[in-house]
């Protein structure tokens, strides 16, 4: 049976069409804010076209993400931790934990067999890490690729506040006004994003970091992944479709519904 998963975040929405254990179509774009339902409707048509199917061919549609309840047509909604775990196991069989680092939130879940063991979601000071780095990239006039290609900080590298992304932003802009190079400011900002994400990891009380899957938009930022790996002392598995993980997890869950 053909199924679909929709991940509606605060900033981005992603859709996958799923058949026989494979993704056959996809679409990605801005989630639309107040016009979220209309934006997702447009992406839905794009995903169907990409898969070469029509809406009536799709047996089950499951939504996840902060905007999952804004959509009228999905058959069910699931939580973000469940979607992340389903995606991690699909993309990397044998995964023992998953980290989903996106525009608006960071979550960590441990996996026991095919179930969630424990999960935590960021507190306020680790929220919006993806949006923070996107904003810093625009402010520093660095492209997404340039932000991802940043190196590690040197011994005399500038630092910014590591307690909150709001204060980190203020410090970063202060460094820029004092003549620190945009690249060095960007490195400092990326390091702090990794520190804040690491605090979410630290909230897990019983863990197995043997095979940790990193998904979400920030999984495609190599500089962030490197900084978080050093910060957490964990080697992450980053799947090719990491940014589509929420939608993939929802589609996998939809497939399990159709099997029952």
Beta strands, then each sheet from edge to edge (+ up, - down):
strand 1: 2-8
strand 2: 12-19
strand 3: 22-30
strand 4: 58-64
strand 5: 76-77
strand 6: 97-101
strand 7: 106-112
strand 8: 115-121
strand 9: 212-215
strand 10: 236-237
sheet 1: 3+ 2- 1+ 4+ 5+
sheet 2: 8+ 7- 6+ 9+ 10+
end
